[in-house]
Amino acid sequence: MFGFFENEQTKKVKSHLMNLAALAKADGHIDEREMSFIVAVGKKNGMRADEVRSIVANTGGTKMLIPENDSERFDQIFDLVDMMLADGVVDDHEMDFCINMAEKLGFRKAIVGVLVRKISMGVKDGLPREQIKEDSQAFLNYNDSHL
């Protein structure tokens, strides 16, 4: 009933949480670290844990919303990669999912694999999110200007 009254920001957050849930399920199940990560992203965006768990349990009913700007697109792919690394095991299906999602989020096919790996290495190396974002933006700008 209330879905009709949702604002665009709420729809974006729900879409992002569903993308994260889909990644978590890529290896066949969602472990507790992945669920905790998804709940943390939801809370950071003003949602209660029970709301997030309900969204995760009912994935499949909402279509993906593409963020309108590069910063939001980067934040979404960053969260996807960060969650992929949450259980300590990078499954090929999860890596493929992240690469496919980066492409769906509007990043060029020619560079999405490198972008996902750059983010992954930055997270593994313990770099701050903003530094990874700046480095990735420089990489994206360089590749856009050298086509």
C-alpha positions as semicolon CSV with decimal commas, in nm:
position;residue;x (nm);y (nm);z (nm)
1;M;0,000;0,000;0,000
2;F;0,269;0,249;0,100
3;G;0,492;0,159;-0,197
4;F;0,294;0,409;-0,404
5;F;0,410;0,689;-0,177
6;E;0,780;0,602;-0,169
7;N;1,010;0,883;-0,269
8;E;1,288;0,841;-0,526
9;Q;1,561;0,818;-0,262
10;T;1,380;0,531;-0,085
11;K;1,340;0,351;-0,418
12;K;1,712;0,395;-0,490
13;V;1,809;0,258;-0,148
14;K;1,578;-0,043;-0,187
15;S;1,714;-0,110;-0,536
16;H;2,071;-0,093;-0,403
17;L;1,988;-0,331;-0,115
18;M;1,832;-0,575;-0,360
19;N;2,144;-0,561;-0,578
20;L;2,353;-0,639;-0,271
21;A;2,121;-0,928;-0,181
22;A;2,149;-1,066;-0,534
23;L;2,529;-1,059;-0,504
24;A;2,517;-1,225;-0,164
25;K;2,301;-1,503;-0,312
26;A;2,536;-1,550;-0,610
27;D;2,725;-1,824;-0,428
28;G;2,402;-1,999;-0,327
29;H;2,344;-1,853;0,019
30;I;2,373;-1,538;0,230
31;D;2,605;-1,580;0,525
32;E;2,572;-1,372;0,840
33;R;2,861;-1,135;0,751
34;E;2,697;-1,057;0,417
35;M;2,358;-1,001;0,586
36;S;2,522;-0,778;0,848
37;F;2,686;-0,576;0,570
38;I;2,352;-0,533;0,385
39;V;2,179;-0,432;0,711
40;A;2,459;-0,178;0,780
41;V;2,414;-0,023;0,433
42;G;2,038;-0,003;0,496
43;K;2,085;0,158;0,839
44;K;2,333;0,408;0,692
45;N;2,049;0,506;0,458
46;G;1,785;0,542;0,732
47;M;1,623;0,199;0,727
48;R;1,558;-0,035;1,019
49;A;1,722;-0,380;1,029
50;D;1,386;-0,558;1,003
51;E;1,297;-0,355;0,692
52;V;1,629;-0,449;0,531
53;R;1,586;-0,819;0,617
54;S;1,236;-0,809;0,466
55;I;1,371;-0,656;0,143
56;V;1,644;-0,921;0,124
57;A;1,392;-1,200;0,184
58;N;1,168;-1,068;-0,094
59;T;1,423;-0,983;-0,362
60;G;1,291;-1,005;-0,714
61;G;0,995;-0,771;-0,691
62;T;1,166;-0,437;-0,755
63;K;1,337;-0,333;-1,074
64;M;1,686;-0,194;-1,063
65;L;1,714;0,184;-1,056
66;I;2,028;0,327;-1,211
67;P;2,185;0,610;-1,010
68;E;2,182;0,943;-1,189
69;N;2,542;1,045;-1,131
70;D;2,890;0,893;-1,131
71;S;2,937;0,937;-0,757
72;E;2,623;0,735;-0,672
73;R;2,713;0,471;-0,932
74;F;3,060;0,439;-0,784
75;D;2,916;0,412;-0,431
76;Q;2,692;0,126;-0,542
77;I;2,966;-0,071;-0,715
78;F;3,197;-0,003;-0,418
79;D;2,939;-0,151;-0,179
80;L;2,894;-0,452;-0,407
81;V;3,268;-0,517;-0,419
82;D;3,304;-0,454;-0,045
83;M;3,031;-0,710;0,026
84;M;3,184;-0,958;-0,218
85;L;3,494;-0,947;0,002
86;A;3,297;-0,965;0,331
87;D;3,306;-1,342;0,368
88;G;3,676;-1,361;0,281
89;V;3,614;-1,578;-0,026
90;V;3,588;-1,428;-0,374
91;D;3,378;-1,667;-0,574
92;D;3,396;-1,645;-0,957
93;H;3,017;-1,600;-0,968
94;E;3,043;-1,305;-0,728
95;M;3,322;-1,143;-0,932
96;D;3,123;-1,192;-1,255
97;F;2,814;-1,048;-1,085
98;C;3,007;-0,736;-0,974
99;I;3,145;-0,689;-1,324
100;N;2,799;-0,730;-1,479
101;M;2,647;-0,491;-1,226
102;A;2,916;-0,231;-1,297
103;E;2,821;-0,252;-1,662
104;K;2,447;-0,225;-1,580
105;L;2,525;0,077;-1,362
106;G;2,660;0,251;-1,672
107;F;3,033;0,188;-1,662
108;R;3,184;0,097;-2,000
109;K;3,221;-0,273;-2,070
110;A;3,585;-0,230;-2,174
111;I;3,690;-0,112;-1,827
112;V;3,449;-0,271;-1,575
113;G;3,673;-0,569;-1,496
114;V;3,967;-0,342;-1,419
115;L;3,746;-0,106;-1,217
116;V;3,609;-0,390;-1,000
117;R;3,960;-0,526;-0,945
118;K;4,094;-0,177;-0,856
119;I;3,822;-0,134;-0,595
120;S;3,880;-0,487;-0,467
121;M;4,255;-0,431;-0,425
122;G;4,196;-0,096;-0,252
123;V;3,957;-0,255;-0,002
124;K;4,195;-0,548;0,060
125;D;4,481;-0,300;0,113
126;G;4,272;-0,113;0,372
127;L;4,262;0,215;0,179
128;P;3,991;0,465;0,279
129;R;3,679;0,465;0,062
130;E;3,737;0,825;-0,053
131;Q;4,092;0,746;-0,168
132;I;3,968;0,444;-0,365
133;K;3,695;0,665;-0,513
134;E;3,947;0,934;-0,616
135;D;4,187;0,677;-0,766
136;S;3,902;0,509;-0,954
137;Q;3,772;0,844;-1,079
138;A;4,119;0,929;-1,212
139;F;4,129;0,589;-1,385
140;L;3,783;0,643;-1,537
141;N;3,865;0,998;-1,650
142;Y;4,192;0,882;-1,808
143;N;4,016;0,604;-2,000
144;D;3,734;0,834;-2,112
145;S;3,986;1,082;-2,255
146;H;4,194;0,814;-2,432
147;L;3,933;0,640;-2,645
